[in-house]
């Protein structure tokens, strides 16, 4: 298994509270991604990073921010959680981007009440 | 925008039947990569195959085979003699280039149920 750890694995939080999800890799891969998975929508890209301090938005980035201060860590922050952000969040890493497969973490199940 | 369509939301078959999962994509890139992933009931996402746009040869791996047809922008996945353990959600994905970076765009997935 690729060395990817997501924390926490499960979280329940209240609407309006800030939440940070962490993705940690031990593979020294350049690319890191945050996806959310919802029924009927498959996997949708939130944000991704192509290097330290280099990040870009995906298709569903509103309400989310990210930071990557070290190669191994990619943080996803919900500044003020809403019920629509209840989802399963997956982190993924890729060695070089285009032709490298993504390897996924085990996911974080977030419930916003 | 690039797009991946998996029109089959759910497929149910009886064990030992063959089943084909469809994937149709749209891209303006001349060079691109296509992928298939499996998500079993346990929830993890497992990489199955990668195919680049210059290689239209079909690929076979055991009971799995993939048919890439550039002319119809399709990358279909066939499971021969399906087994209960094949029950999962299967995702097709397309690489998209954004300036000097890359990201993967996924289809909405096909849920396969193989009944004993």
Interface residues (C-beta under 8 A of the other chain):
Chain A: X31 X33 X35 X40 X41 X42 X43 X44 X45 X48 X50 X54 X56 X58 X88 X90 X92 X94 X97 X98 X99 X101 X102 X103 X104 X106 X107
Chain B: X6 X9 X32 X33 X35 X43 X44 X45 X47 X50 X52 X91 X93 X95 X97 X98 X100 X101 X102 X103 X104 X105 X106 X107 X108 X109
